[in-house]
């Protein structure tokens, strides 16, 4: 079955950086749009960044210019580079895979990112 496993979260000081990874398995990776979402306590889950298969990345307004999404089709991996982190970036970050035009939609278990001094 499809599995998405995130890693790379942790505690970082404001202004610091992290790199999140998402390992996909049990799926035809190249047909899926891949994305990162986050959910802070008491808030709704929101899009951080997405990368359609064969398309350009898309970013949430609050992270443009600081976060970068990338995907490695051969390794079935998706990455999110988080730079210039702010305390409001504190959240659980989830990896998502969605097959365009179909109901196939999968989530990882999430990885905690905490930005605090």
Secondary structure in CASP SS format (residue, H / E / C, confidence):
PFRMAT SS
TARGET T0000
AUTHOR 0000-0000-0000
METHOD secondary structure of the structure
MODEL  1
X C 1.00
X C 1.00
X E 1.00
X E 1.00
X E 1.00
X E 1.00
X E 1.00
X C 1.00
X C 1.00
X E 1.00
X E 1.00
X E 1.00
X C 1.00
X C 1.00
X C 1.00
X C 1.00
X C 1.00
X E 1.00
X E 1.00
X E 1.00
X E 1.00
X E 1.00
X E 1.00
X E 1.00
X E 1.00
X C 1.00
X C 1.00
X C 1.00
X H 1.00
X H 1.00
X H 1.00
X E 1.00
X E 1.00
X E 1.00
X E 1.00
X E 1.00
X E 1.00
X E 1.00
X E 1.00
X C 1.00
X C 1.00
X C 1.00
X C 1.00
X C 1.00
X C 1.00
X E 1.00
X E 1.00
X E 1.00
X E 1.00
X E 1.00
X E 1.00
X C 1.00
X C 1.00
X C 1.00
X C 1.00
X C 1.00
X E 1.00
X E 1.00
X E 1.00
X C 1.00
X C 1.00
X C 1.00
X C 1.00
X C 1.00
X C 1.00
X C 1.00
X E 1.00
X E 1.00
X E 1.00
X E 1.00
X E 1.00
X E 1.00
X C 1.00
X C 1.00
X C 1.00
X C 1.00
X E 1.00
X E 1.00
X E 1.00
X E 1.00
X E 1.00
X E 1.00
X C 1.00
X C 1.00
X C 1.00
X C 1.00
X H 1.00
X H 1.00
X H 1.00
X C 1.00
X E 1.00
X E 1.00
X E 1.00
X E 1.00
X E 1.00
X E 1.00
X E 1.00
X E 1.00
X E 1.00
X C 1.00
X C 1.00
X C 1.00
X C 1.00
X C 1.00
X E 1.00
X E 1.00
X E 1.00
X C 1.00
X C 1.00
X C 1.00
X E 1.00
X E 1.00
X E 1.00
X E 1.00
X E 1.00
X C 1.00
X C 1.00
END
